[in-house]
Amino acid sequence: MATLQLAAALPSLPSDWSAEKDFKAVSPLSPPTSRAIEPVGPHFLAHARRKRHKRTFSEDERIQAANTVAAATSTQDDDISDTEDPMMLQREAKDWKTQDHYAILGLAKYRWRATEDQIKRAHRKKVLKHHPDKKAASGEDEGDQFFKCIQRAHEILTDPVKRRQFDSCDEEADVNPPGKKDVQKKAGNFYKMWGPVFESEARFSKKEPVPKLGGEDATREHVEFFYNFWYNFDSWRTFEYLDEEVPDDNENRDQKRHMERKNNNARKKRKTEDTMRLRKLVDDALAMDERIKKFKQEGNKEKNKKKADKEAAEKAAKDAATAKKAEDERLAKEKEVADKAMREEGKKAKEAAKNAAKKNKRVIRQAVKDGGYFVEGTADAKTIDGSLNEVDSLILKLDNEEVALLSSKLNGKDKAGIKQVFAEQAKTLVDAGNAMEGDFKTLGVLLPATMTTDHTPKPSAKNWSRVADAYSAAVDESDDLNPVGAGCNAVLAAVDATLPFDQASYIVDMGTGPGGLISKILDVRGEQIPSDCRVVAADIARGLLEKLEERREERVASGSGLWERLEVREWDARELKEVVKDGEVSHLLSTYAYFSFRDDDVALAEAVRILAPGGLFVETSMGFTEWGHLATFLGEVKPGMKFPGPGPHWQSVEGVRTTLENAGFKDVGVKEFKMGLRFETHEEAVEFPFAAFPWVEAFVAEMSGEEVERARGKMLDFVKEKHPEAPFRLDGTGLVGWGRR
């Protein structure tokens, strides 16, 4: 051992140092104490042992070491059972397949858990005890059969493959499942009794680790995982150990293959049976598991809680909805009351404005009369009619405020003043682009009484009769776009939307012509008409009615009972007092009749009179049509005469609405609809006004042949310009207006 020496010189004390003056004690020493010291713990035991046996330290340590070695050797052999069944000692070696190899070696309590070291030591111990030579030396003669059994057990248990095959069929290692009564005897028995069962079965699992059964405090997730694992258990058991021995005989190969197939089938059968056994075992455990019941109760409790919460939420939502509905109803009722009051106020204001407008219009019309209809001397009927028409046209171009202003200007004016006011108003409209210069030919211009501004010939009933064939042909056409078909459809739509035919008591088709509208009513809506409803088709032209009567006879002959009820009457819409009582008609319908009267106010007054309260009036008129425009060229050729036609108040939606309201109808409605006429040639289109319009026939009667031809030329130029290619369709717009009494 190396030694290290360090030379260090301590510093010398100062020469003047002395203990008396330089040494300072920090604290005084404690007084001495006398105490007895005794050994404790293992040291005390060793002391007592040495004293009792009168040993020295070395003797005691040697003896203790020897005892420790002996104890260790004894402990190693204690885990190997030495108890041997006399019947086991008499086993025949040839029956090795049925022997319990673990019991032979004294490892019955360990079985598949026995380690290689335990097997090795157990084998050595058994060999030392049962070796034939040792038995012979001791004078015992038990033969070598049991020794051979020991050797076979050692051979199988030390070979991993053979040991696994034996463990696969080792029923002694199985733990039988408990019965239901055993489990129910005491709380907690389920876990104590079923735990070892699953631990025993776990030795066959391919998957590691195998979940434990757990206790009553296990979570739902653990329990669900445990049973899912066992219901999907993957076992390595093969049952090969139970195979019948296959003879190793090359000369008998068929028998060998037969035995192999037999063994394979037996293994599959045992595997299936074992799977079913394990499945039943898991089912039984699940049925007895108290935790499953607890989880179900908790689940039901949670489910009931959710259900209660849901019902409470639904009830709260329902109560809230009920409260909201009640509040909405209250607000809606308040709004309805407020709206009703507002409507009443608006209705009153509208009625007041309407009455004021009517009053102002009467003042304006009266001013025309007071102004002598703008002629010197006494005006004839044609002059009066023309003046009033132009005034009506002027009024339609003004709003209510302008009408009121015009009325105030006319108030108190003499004849010259009236002329001046109308002239200024007409000029204002023309300057603003709201009227043409030719629209007001008489307003503000005093003419001699012998001259008139309107030599308009009026069509007679005879004129209407002459066009009966053309009108009847139009009725027979199936084209719903022609004026007859389109007008009839518009009337039916208005009736359906306002007062359907099933509520009718008296239907009149006024201005029926050859029966276009009444045919549509009877053929399309006839089944809706009550059996006690009176149905009349009336017109002023006898020739048109004759066409309708021919149609009626054809329908009756074909078996139509509805047509038998039809009454055909020659009536004038302006003179019905002798034939229709007041308030008798429920439906007064017309297509292109009332709008053709110059004195349409008289006809409308009669319509209001004969309608029952709530009765329906429907009329169609024409707005702008290309075929109607053709006839205006006659007026261009004959400027001294005004071409007849519907008043301007029938040619616009607002005009029709105002006309019906002024006549006294309520709930007035107006709609436009499209219509058209198809022609094969341009010349055919030019001839149409001459054949279809009675007023054209009356107008042409006062024209020369040269004037008529010039008018035809203008018509032809217009048609070719609008529609260069033939055949073609002339387009137009119709209006349907309705109101109730």
C-alpha positions in Angstrom: 0.0 0.0 0.0 1.5 3.4 -1.0 2.1 6.0 1.6 1.9 9.7 1.0 3.7 12.0 3.4 3.1 15.8 3.4 5.5 18.1 5.2 3.6 21.0 6.7 4.9 23.4 9.4 2.4 24.8 11.7 2.7 28.5 12.3 4.3 29.4 15.6 2.4 31.3 18.2 3.2 34.9 18.7 5.9 35.5 21.3 3.7 37.5 23.5 0.8 34.9 23.4 -0.4 33.5 26.8 -3.3 31.3 27.7 -4.4 33.5 30.5 -4.9 36.6 28.4 -5.4 35.3 24.8 -7.6 32.1 25.2 -11.3 32.6 25.2 -13.8 29.9 26.1 -17.0 29.8 24.1 -19.0 28.0 26.7 -18.3 25.9 29.9 -18.1 22.1 29.7 -21.2 20.1 30.9 -20.7 18.0 34.0 -20.0 14.3 33.4 -22.9 11.8 33.5 -22.7 8.0 34.2 -25.1 5.8 31.9 -25.6 2.0 31.3 -25.3 1.0 27.6 -27.2 -2.2 26.5 -27.4 -3.9 23.0 -30.7 -3.7 21.2 -32.4 -5.3 18.1 -30.5 -8.1 16.3 -27.3 -7.2 18.2 -29.1 -7.8 21.5 -30.4 -11.2 20.2 -26.9 -12.2 19.1 -25.5 -11.1 22.6 -28.2 -13.1 24.4 -27.5 -16.2 22.2 -23.8 -16.0 22.8 -24.3 -15.6 26.5 -26.8 -18.4 26.8 -24.7 -20.9 24.7 -21.4 -19.6 26.1 -20.0 -19.0 22.6 -17.4 -16.6 21.4 -18.1 -14.3 18.6 -16.3 -16.5 16.0 -18.0 -19.7 17.2 -21.4 -18.1 17.0 -20.9 -16.7 13.5 -19.7 -20.1 12.2 -22.8 -21.9 13.6 -25.2 -19.3 12.3 -23.7 -19.5 8.7 -24.2 -23.3 8.7 -27.8 -22.9 9.8 -28.5 -20.4 7.1 -27.2 -22.8 4.4 -29.4 -25.6 5.8 -32.5 -23.4 5.9 -32.0 -22.3 2.3 -31.7 -25.9 1.1 -34.8 -26.9 3.0 -36.8 -24.0 1.6 -35.9 -24.9 -2.0 -37.2 -28.4 -1.5 -40.3 -27.4 0.4 -42.0 -26.1 -2.8 -41.9 -29.6 -4.2 -44.6 -31.9 -2.7 -43.3 -35.3 -1.5 -46.8 -36.7 -1.0 -47.3 -39.7 -3.2 -50.5 -41.6 -3.8 -50.0 -45.4 -3.5 -52.2 -45.9 -6.6 -50.0 -43.5 -8.5 -46.9 -45.6 -7.6 -48.6 -48.7 -9.2 -49.2 -47.0 -12.6 -48.1 -48.7 -15.8 -45.6 -46.9 -17.9 -47.6 -47.7 -21.1 -50.5 -45.6 -19.8 -48.4 -42.5 -19.8 -51.0 -40.5 -21.8 -53.5 -40.7 -19.0 -51.1 -39.9 -16.2 -50.8 -36.5 -14.5 -47.3 -35.5 -15.3 -47.3 -32.6 -12.8 -48.5 -35.0 -10.0 -45.9 -37.6 -10.9 -43.1 -35.0 -10.3 -44.9 -33.6 -7.2 -45.8 -30.2 -8.9 -49.6 -30.7 -8.7 -50.1 -27.4 -7.0 -48.1 -25.5 -9.6 -49.0 -27.3 -12.8 -48.8 -24.9 -15.8 -47.2 -22.2 -13.6 -44.2 -24.5 -12.7 -40.9 -23.1 -13.8 -38.1 -25.0 -15.5 -36.0 -24.9 -12.4 -38.8 -26.4 -10.3 -39.3 -29.1 -12.9 -35.6 -29.9 -12.9 -35.3 -30.0 -9.1 -38.5 -32.1 -8.8 -37.2 -34.6 -11.3 -33.9 -34.9 -9.5 -35.6 -35.4 -6.2 -37.9 -38.1 -7.6 -35.0 -39.9 -9.4 -33.0 -40.0 -6.2 -35.9 -41.5 -4.4 -37.2 -44.0 -7.0 -34.2 -45.0 -9.0 -34.3 -48.8 -9.5 -30.6 -49.1 -8.3 -31.3 -47.3 -5.1 -34.4 -49.3 -4.4 -32.6 -52.6 -5.1 -29.8 -51.5 -2.7 -32.3 -50.8 0.1 -34.0 -54.1 -0.5 -37.3 -52.6 -1.9 -38.6 -54.1 -5.1 -41.3 -51.9 -6.7 -40.1 -52.4 -10.3 -39.2 -49.7 -12.7 -42.7 -48.8 -13.9 -43.0 -45.6 -11.8 -39.5 -44.6 -12.6 -40.4 -44.8 -16.3 -43.5 -42.6 -15.5 -41.1 -40.1 -13.9 -38.9 -40.1 -17.0 -41.9 -39.7 -19.3 -43.2 -36.8 -17.2 -39.8 -35.1 -17.3 -39.6 -35.7 -21.1 -42.9 -34.0 -21.8 -42.6 -31.1 -19.3 -39.2 -30.1 -20.4 -40.2 -30.1 -24.1 -42.0 -26.7 -24.7 -44.1 -28.1 -27.6 -45.2 -31.3 -25.8 -45.8 -29.4 -22.5 -48.0 -26.9 -24.3 -50.0 -29.8 -25.9 -50.4 -31.4 -22.4 -51.4 -28.1 -20.8 -54.0 -27.6 -23.6 -55.8 -30.7 -22.2 -54.9 -30.5 -18.5 -58.4 -30.6 -17.0 -56.8 -30.8 -13.5 -55.8 -27.1 -13.9 -59.4 -26.0 -14.6 -61.4 -24.2 -12.0 -65.1 -25.1 -12.1 -67.4 -22.1 -12.2 -69.6 -21.5 -9.1 -73.3 -21.9 -9.1 -75.8 -19.0 -8.7 -76.8 -20.1 -5.2 -73.1 -20.2 -4.0 -72.6 -16.7 -5.4 -75.7 -15.3 -3.7 -74.9 -16.7 -0.2 -72.6 -13.8 0.7 -71.9 -10.4 -0.8 -68.6 -10.3 -2.6 -68.7 -14.1 -3.4 -68.9 -13.3 -7.1 -65.5 -11.8 -7.3 -63.9 -14.4 -5.0 -65.4 -17.4 -6.9 -65.3 -16.2 -10.5 -61.8 -14.5 -10.3 -59.9 -17.9 -10.2 -62.1 -19.2 -13.0 -61.1 -16.5 -15.4 -57.4 -16.7 -14.2 -57.4 -20.4 -15.0 -59.0 -19.8 -18.5 -56.6 -16.9 -19.1 -53.7 -19.4 -19.6 -55.1 -20.3 -23.1 -55.2 -16.7 -24.4 -53.1 -15.7 -27.4 -53.4 -12.0 -26.4 -51.5 -10.6 -23.4 -52.2 -9.1 -21.0 -55.5 -10.7 -20.1 -57.8 -8.3 -18.1 -58.7 -9.2 -14.6 -62.3 -9.6 -13.4 -61.8 -6.7 -10.9 -64.0 -5.9 -7.9 -67.2 -4.1 -7.2 -65.5 -0.7 -7.5 -64.5 -1.4 -11.2 -65.5 1.2 -13.7 -68.1 0.6 -16.4 -65.3 0.9 -19.0 -63.2 -1.8 -17.4 -66.2 -4.2 -17.1 -67.2 -3.6 -20.7 -63.6 -4.1 -21.8 -63.4 -7.3 -19.7 -66.5 -9.0 -21.2 -65.7 -7.8 -24.7 -62.3 -9.4 -24.4 -63.8 -12.7 -23.2 -66.6 -12.8 -25.8 -63.9 -12.4 -28.4 -61.4 -14.7 -26.7 -58.7 -16.0 -29.0 -57.5 -19.4 -27.6 -54.4 -21.3 -28.6 -55.8 -24.7 -27.4 -55.2 -27.4 -30.0 -56.1 -30.7 -28.2 -53.3 -32.6 -30.1 -52.3 -34.4 -27.0 -55.5 -36.4 -27.2 -54.8 -37.6 -30.7 -54.8 -41.4 -31.3 -51.4 -42.8 -32.0 -50.6 -42.9 -35.7 -48.6 -46.1 -36.5 -45.2 -45.3 -38.1 -45.6 -48.0 -40.7 -44.5 -47.2 -44.2 -46.4 -50.2 -45.5 -49.8 -49.0 -44.2 -49.9 -45.4 -45.5 -53.7 -45.4 -46.1 -54.4 -46.2 -42.5 -52.0 -43.5 -41.4 -53.8 -40.9 -43.5 -57.1 -42.1 -42.2 -55.9 -41.7 -38.6 -54.6 -38.2 -39.4 -58.0 -37.1 -40.8 -59.7 -38.6 -37.8 -57.5 -36.8 -35.4 -58.0 -33.5 -37.3 -61.8 -33.9 -37.1 -61.6 -34.7 -33.4 -59.5 -31.6 -32.7 -62.0 -29.4 -34.6 -64.9 -30.9 -32.7 -63.2 -30.4 -29.3 -62.2 -26.8 -30.3 -65.9 -26.0 -31.1 -67.1 -27.6 -27.9 -64.5 -25.7 -25.9 -65.6 -22.4 -27.6 -69.2 -23.1 -26.7 -68.2 -24.0 -23.2 -66.3 -20.8 -22.7 -69.1 -18.8 -24.2 -71.6 -20.3 -21.7 -69.1 -19.6 -18.9 -68.9 -15.9 -19.9 -72.7 -15.7 -20.2 -73.2 -17.2 -16.7 -70.7 -14.8 -15.3 -72.3 -11.8 -17.0 -75.7 -12.9 -15.7 -74.4 -13.1 -12.1 -72.3 -10.0 -12.2 -73.7 -7.5 -9.7 -72.0 -4.6 -11.5 -74.0 -5.1 -14.6 -77.2 -4.7 -12.6 -75.7 -1.6 -11.0 -74.7 -0.1 -14.3 -78.2 -0.8 -15.7 -79.8 0.9 -12.8 -77.4 3.9 -13.2 -78.2 3.9 -16.9 -81.9 3.8 -16.2 -81.5 6.5 -13.7 -79.6 8.6 -16.1 -82.0 7.8 -18.9 -85.0 8.7 -16.6 -83.2 11.9 -15.6 -82.6 12.8 -19.3 -86.2 11.9 -20.0 -87.4 14.1 -17.2 -85.1 16.9 -18.3 -86.4 16.6 -21.8 -90.0 16.6 -20.7 -89.3 19.6 -18.5 -87.7 21.3 -21.4 -90.5 20.4 -23.7 -93.0 21.6 -21.2 -91.1 24.8 -20.7 -90.9 25.2 -24.5 -94.6 24.5 -24.8 -95.5 27.0 -22.1 -93.2 29.5 -23.8 -94.9 28.8 -27.1 -98.3 29.1 -25.6 -97.4 32.3 -23.9 -95.9 33.6 -27.2 -99.0 32.5 -29.1 -101.2 34.3 -26.6 -99.0 37.4 -26.9 -99.0 37.2 -30.7 -102.8 36.8 -30.7 -103.1 39.8 -28.4 -100.8 41.8 -30.6 -102.5 40.6 -33.8 -105.9 41.5 -32.3 -104.7 44.9 -31.4 -103.1 45.3 -34.9 -106.4 44.1 -36.5 -108.4 46.6 -34.5 -105.9 49.3 -35.4 -105.8 48.2 -39.1 -109.6 48.1 -39.2 -109.8 51.6 -37.8 -107.2 52.7 -40.3 -109.1 51.0 -43.1 -112.3 52.7 -42.0 -110.5 56.0 -41.9 -109.0 55.3 -45.3 -112.3 54.1 -46.7 -114.0 57.2 -45.4 -111.2 59.4 -46.9 -111.4 57.4 -50.2 -115.2 57.7 -50.2 -114.9 61.4 -49.5 -112.3 61.8 -52.3 -114.5 59.7 -54.6 -117.6 61.8 -53.9 -115.5 65.0 -54.3 -114.2 63.7 -57.6 -117.7 62.8 -58.8 -119.0 66.2 -57.7 -116.1 67.9 -59.6 -116.7 65.8 -62.7 -120.4 66.7 -62.6 -119.5 70.3 -62.3 -117.2 70.0 -65.3 -119.8 68.2 -67.4 -122.4 70.7 -66.4 -120.0 73.5 -67.4 -119.9 71.9 -70.9 -123.7 72.1 -71.0 -123.6 75.7 -69.6 -121.1 76.5 -72.3 -123.5 75.4 -75.0 -121.4 72.4 -76.0 -119.0 74.8 -77.6 -121.4 75.7 -80.5 -123.4 78.8 -81.3 -127.0 78.2 -81.0 -128.6 74.9 -80.1 -126.4 71.8 -80.3 -127.8 68.7 -81.9 -127.4 65.2 -80.3 -124.3 64.3 -82.2 -122.6 67.5 -81.1 -123.6 66.9 -77.5 -122.3 63.3 -77.7 -119.0 64.4 -79.2 -118.4 67.2 -76.7 -119.1 65.0 -73.8 -116.8 62.3 -75.1 -113.9 64.7 -75.4 -114.6 66.1 -71.9 -114.6 62.5 -70.5 -111.3 61.9 -72.3 -109.9 65.1 -70.8 -111.0 64.1 -67.3 -109.4 60.7 -67.6 -106.0 62.4 -68.3 -106.3 64.4 -65.0 -105.7 63.3 -61.5 -108.2 64.2 -58.7 -106.4 67.3 -57.7 -106.3 68.6 -61.3 -110.0 67.7 -61.7 -110.7 69.7 -58.5 -108.6 72.7 -59.8 -110.4 72.6 -63.2 -113.8 72.5 -61.4 -112.9 75.5 -59.3 -111.7 77.4 -62.4 -115.1 76.7 -64.1 -117.1 77.8 -61.1 -119.0 81.1 -61.9 -117.7 81.4 -65.4 -119.9 82.5 -68.3 -119.9 80.9 -71.7 -116.8 82.6 -72.9 -115.0 81.9 -69.6 -115.9 78.3 -69.8 -114.5 78.1 -73.3 -111.3 79.8 -72.2 -110.8 77.4 -69.2 -111.3 74.3 -71.4 -109.0 75.7 -74.1 -106.2 76.4 -71.6 -106.6 72.9 -70.0 -106.5 71.2 -73.4 -103.4 73.2 -74.4 -101.7 72.3 -71.1 -102.2 68.5 -71.7 -100.9 68.8 -75.3 -97.9 70.8 -74.2 -97.1 68.3 -71.5 -97.2 65.4 -74.0 -100.3 63.8 -72.3 -102.5 64.4 -75.3 -102.4 64.9 -79.1 -103.4 68.0 -80.9 -106.3 66.1 -82.6 -107.7 64.7 -79.4 -109.7 67.8 -78.5 -111.3 69.1 -81.8 -114.3 70.9 -80.1 -113.1 72.0 -76.7 -112.8 75.7 -76.6 -113.9 76.2 -80.2 -117.4 77.7 -80.8 -118.9 76.4 -84.1 -122.0 77.3 -85.8 -125.0 75.3 -84.8 -125.5 73.9 -88.3 -122.0 72.3 -88.2 -120.9 69.4 -86.1 -117.6 67.9 -85.1 -118.8 64.4 -85.3 -120.7 62.9 -88.2 -120.3 59.5 -86.6 -122.8 57.0 -88.2 -124.1 54.7 -85.5 -124.5 51.0 -86.4 -128.0 49.6 -86.2 -129.3 46.2 -85.3 -129.5 45.5 -89.0 -125.7 46.3 -89.3 -125.0 43.8 -86.5 -127.1 41.2 -88.1 -125.1 41.4 -91.3 -121.9 40.4 -89.6 -123.6 37.4 -87.9 -121.8 34.9 -90.1 -118.4 36.3 -89.3 -119.1 36.4 -85.6 -120.5 32.9 -85.6 -117.4 31.5 -87.3 -115.2 33.2 -84.6 -117.3 31.4 -81.9 -116.6 28.0 -83.6 -112.9 28.5 -83.7 -110.9 26.6 -81.0 -108.2 29.2 -80.7 -108.3 30.6 -77.2 -106.2 33.6 -78.3 -108.8 35.1 -80.7 -110.9 37.9 -79.2 -114.0 35.7 -78.6 -112.1 32.8 -76.9 -109.8 35.1 -74.9 -112.7 37.3 -73.8 -114.8 34.3 -72.7 -111.9 32.8 -70.7 -111.3 36.1 -69.0 -115.0 36.4 -68.0 -115.0 32.8 -66.6 -111.9 33.5 -64.6 -113.4 36.6 -63.1 -116.6 34.6 -62.1 -114.6 31.8 -60.6 -112.6 34.2 -58.5 -115.5 36.4 -57.4 -118.9 34.7 -57.4 -118.8 31.1 -58.8 -121.7 29.7 -60.9 -122.8 27.3 -58.1 -124.2 30.5 -56.3 -126.1 31.7 -59.4 -129.9 32.3 -59.4 -130.3 34.2 -62.6 -127.6 34.5 -65.4 -127.8 37.0 -68.2 -125.3 37.0 -71.1 -125.9 40.6 -72.4 -124.8 41.3 -76.0 -124.4 37.5 -76.5 -124.1 37.8 -80.3 -124.0 34.3 -81.9 -123.5 32.8 -78.4 -119.8 32.8 -77.7 -119.9 33.4 -74.0 -123.1 31.5 -73.2 -121.7 28.5 -75.1 -118.6 28.6 -73.0 -120.7 28.9 -69.8 -123.0 26.0 -70.6 -120.3 23.6 -72.0 -117.6 24.3 -69.5 -119.3 25.4 -66.3 -122.8 23.9 -66.9 -122.5 21.3 -64.2 -122.0 24.1 -61.6 -125.2 25.9 -62.4 -128.1 25.1 -60.0 -131.1 23.4 -61.5 -133.4 26.3 -60.6 -131.2 29.0 -62.0 -132.6 31.0 -64.9 -130.3 31.4 -67.9 -130.8 34.1 -70.6 -128.8 35.1 -73.6 -129.8 38.5 -75.0 -128.8 40.8 -77.9 -130.2 43.7 -79.8 -129.5 42.1 -83.2 -132.0 39.6 -84.5 -129.6 38.1 -87.0 -127.0 37.3 -84.3 -129.7 35.7 -82.1 -130.8 33.5 -85.0 -127.3 32.1 -85.2 -127.5 31.4 -81.4 -130.9 29.7 -81.8 -129.5 27.4 -84.5 -126.6 26.5 -82.2 -129.2 25.8 -79.4 -131.2 23.5 -81.6 -128.0 21.5 -82.5 -127.0 21.2 -78.8 -130.5 20.1 -77.7 -130.7 17.5 -80.6 -127.4 16.1 -79.3 -129.0 15.5 -75.9 -127.8 18.5 -73.9 -130.3 19.2 -71.2 -128.6 22.4 -70.2 -129.2 24.0 -73.5 -133.0 23.3 -73.2 -133.0 25.7 -70.3 -131.5 28.5 -72.3 -133.8 31.5 -73.1 -132.9 33.5 -76.1 -134.1 37.1 -75.9 -134.0 40.2 -78.1 -133.2 42.9 -75.5 -131.5 46.3 -75.5 -129.1 46.7 -72.5 -130.2 50.3 -72.2 -134.0 49.5 -71.9 -134.7 46.6 -69.6 -137.4 48.0 -67.3 -140.1 46.1 -69.1 -138.3 42.7 -69.1 -136.2 42.5 -65.9 -137.2 43.5 -62.4 -135.0 45.4 -60.0 -132.4 43.3 -58.1 -133.4 40.1 -59.9 -130.1 39.1 -61.7 -127.2 37.4 -59.8 -124.7 37.3 -62.8 -124.8 39.9 -65.6 -122.0 39.0 -68.0 -120.9 40.5 -71.3 -118.1 40.4 -73.9 -117.5 43.6 -75.9 -121.0 44.9 -75.5 -121.3 47.8 -73.0 -118.0 49.4 -74.1 -119.5 49.8 -77.6 -122.4 52.0 -76.5 -122.0 55.8 -76.9 -124.4 56.2 -74.0 -122.8 53.5 -71.9 -123.7 55.3 -68.7 -127.4 54.5 -69.4 -126.6 50.8 -70.0 -124.5 50.6 -66.8 -127.2 52.3 -64.8 -129.6 49.6 -66.0 -127.0 46.9 -65.1 -126.8 48.2 -61.5 -130.6 48.3 -61.3 -131.3 44.7 -62.3 -128.4 43.2 -60.3 -129.3 41.7 -56.9 -127.3 43.0 -53.9 -123.9 41.4 -54.1 -124.6 40.4 -57.7 -121.7 40.3 -60.2 -121.2 42.4 -63.4 -118.4 41.4 -65.8 -117.6 43.1 -69.1 -114.7 42.9 -71.6 -113.4 45.7 -73.7 -110.5 46.2 -76.1 -107.4 48.2 -75.5 -105.1 48.8 -78.4 -105.5 46.2 -81.2 -103.8 46.2 -84.6 -107.1 45.2 -86.3 -109.0 48.0 -84.6 -106.2 50.4 -85.6 -106.8 49.5 -89.3 -110.3 50.9 -89.1 -109.0 54.3 -88.0 -107.5 54.9 -91.5 -111.1 55.4 -92.7 -111.2 58.5 -90.4 -107.9 59.8 -91.9 -109.4 59.6 -95.4 -112.7 61.2 -94.3 -111.4 63.9 -91.8 -114.8 65.6 -91.6 -116.2 62.5 -89.8 -115.0 61.0 -86.6 -114.5 57.3 -86.7 -116.6 55.5 -84.2 -115.1 53.3 -81.6 -115.1 52.6 -77.9 -114.7 55.6 -75.5 -111.1 56.1 -74.2 -112.3 55.3 -70.7 -112.8 51.7 -71.8 -109.2 51.4 -73.2 -107.1 51.4 -70.0 -107.1 49.6 -66.7 -107.6 52.8 -64.8 -110.3 54.0 -67.2 -112.3 50.8 -66.8 -111.9 50.9 -63.0 -113.1 54.5 -62.8 -116.0 53.9 -65.2 -117.3 50.9 -63.1 -116.8 52.8 -59.8 -118.6 55.8 -61.1 -121.5 53.6 -62.2 -121.9 52.5 -58.6 -120.1 49.1 -58.5 -118.0 48.0 -55.5 -115.1 45.6 -55.2 -114.1 46.6 -58.7 -111.2 44.7 -60.4 -109.6 45.0 -63.8 -107.1 42.8 -65.6 -105.4 42.9 -69.0 -105.2 39.8 -71.3 -103.6 39.1 -74.6 -105.4 38.2 -77.8 -104.7 38.0 -81.5 -106.2 37.2 -84.9 -104.4 35.0 -87.5 -104.5 35.8 -91.2 -103.2 33.9 -94.2 -102.7 37.0 -96.4 -102.3 40.7 -96.0 -105.5 41.3 -98.0 -107.5 39.1 -95.7 -106.5 41.2 -92.8 -107.5 44.5 -94.6 -111.0 43.0 -95.3 -111.5 42.0 -91.7 -112.8 45.4 -90.3 -115.3 45.7 -93.2 -116.7 42.2 -92.4 -116.6 42.2 -88.6 -117.3 45.8 -87.4 -120.9 47.0 -88.0 -119.9 50.6 -87.4 -117.4 50.3 -90.3 -120.3 49.3 -92.6 -122.3 52.3 -91.4 -119.2 54.6 -91.8 -118.3 53.3 -95.3 -121.9 54.0 -96.5 -121.2 57.7 -96.3 -117.8 57.5 -98.1 -117.1 57.5 -101.8 -115.6 54.5 -103.6 -112.4 56.4 -104.1 -112.1 57.2 -100.4 -112.7 53.6 -99.4 -110.0 52.4 -101.8 -107.5 55.0 -100.4 -108.3 53.8 -96.9 -107.7 50.2 -98.0 -104.3 51.2 -99.4 -103.3 52.8 -96.1 -104.5 49.7 -94.3 -102.5 47.4 -96.5 -99.3 49.5 -96.1 -99.7 49.3 -92.3 -100.2 45.5 -92.3 -97.2 44.9 -94.6 -95.0 47.2 -92.6 -95.9 45.5 -89.3 -95.9 41.9 -90.7 -93.9 41.5 -93.9 -94.2 37.7 -93.9 -97.6 35.9 -94.3 -99.3 34.1 -92.6 -99.1 36.3 -89.5 -101.1 37.3 -86.4 -102.4 40.8 -85.6 -101.9 41.4 -81.8 -104.1 43.2 -79.3 -104.8 43.7 -75.7 -108.1 43.1 -74.0 -109.4 44.3 -70.6 -111.8 42.5 -68.3 -113.5 44.5 -65.6 -115.8 43.3 -62.8 -117.7 44.7 -59.9 -120.5 43.9 -57.5 -123.6 45.7 -56.6 
